[in-house]
Amino acid sequence: MEKKLKKTKEETQNDLPPIPLTRKELKNLFNYHIPCLCCGREMLPPDTYMNLMDSKELGGTACEAIKVLEPYEHIMHPVEKQVFNMLKSMSSKYPDKNFQELLEMKKDIHELALVKIQSSIFNKVSFYRRILPKKMARQLRKLMISTNDIIFDPEPHKPFSRRIFIHKLKNIIRNLNNKKVKEEIIKIARRLPRSSDEVCAFVVKNTRKKPAVIALNLIHSSVGTFEHLTPKCMKGLSNSLNFALECSYCNNSRHHYPIPIQIEENPDMPKNAQLQADKLISLCKKDICNKEYIENLREVLYWLSDRYINLDISHLYLT
Ligand SMILES: [Zn+2]
């Protein structure tokens, strides 16, 4: 029995090409200003982020934290950059305050803006009470009442959580037979602002955090990550045959949706993937990346994207 099991394992391994790069080698690529596969923005090396986590200055006054973050301003994502600039101009007026104290001063105005956006989305979700089966409609009504209680209360017992709301909503409609309606409802709920998409959501969420955490959140979206091209939940491998280099924002935004849907939401992705391939090819010429990784990436992206991403890697073969 043991022998048989062993053989099957060996056979499976033989079906796959060898792993082109180790995790360490792949992670090392982040040190060479790689653009994200999806959004094309330069990524922050994960090791740099880890070192910043130990920086005491990030928990100090805004002026001290700004000095540490300034070298990374050019790779901040748009929302984070906007908040960083706001904090910069406030810090010259209030040099003794930290990030948390400065955000607190802006909280009320941003909370109002956020509630406006949220309530218009909740209205759209509530509309489905008209077409859902009775029991589900009742549960949805209950959820919307408790949600409204949270967002319209200036001092709620527990702050509103987008993640928990979507989770509860999914639970309510999980047995709904009409797949189209089910998808529509979740799609609307996903439009609820995240702190990485709206300045007001970033400010509201982060006023509850410690100054050092706020500082790290300003650069967290830019951190380089390994994206499973075939999602892990669909038995995607956890090695460089299935890993692409993507920023934390794009990785989190994709969830486990297929790549064609990721392209629908990020129409520049094929162009950005080419930018990344060009950069990897140039690193290959310096022996920092290897040919096999790029060839495999091309092949996997081509098929998983329904041929939308057709990387030109001809330069790889020019001497
Ligand atoms: Zn990205």
Boltz pocket constraint, residues with backbone or C-beta under 6 A from the ligand:
constraints:
  - pocket:
      binder: B
      contacts: [[A, 36], [A, 37], [A, 38], [A, 39], [A, 40], [A, 41], [A, 221], [A, 246], [A, 247], [A, 248], [A, 249], [A, 250], [A, 251]]
      max_distance: 6.0
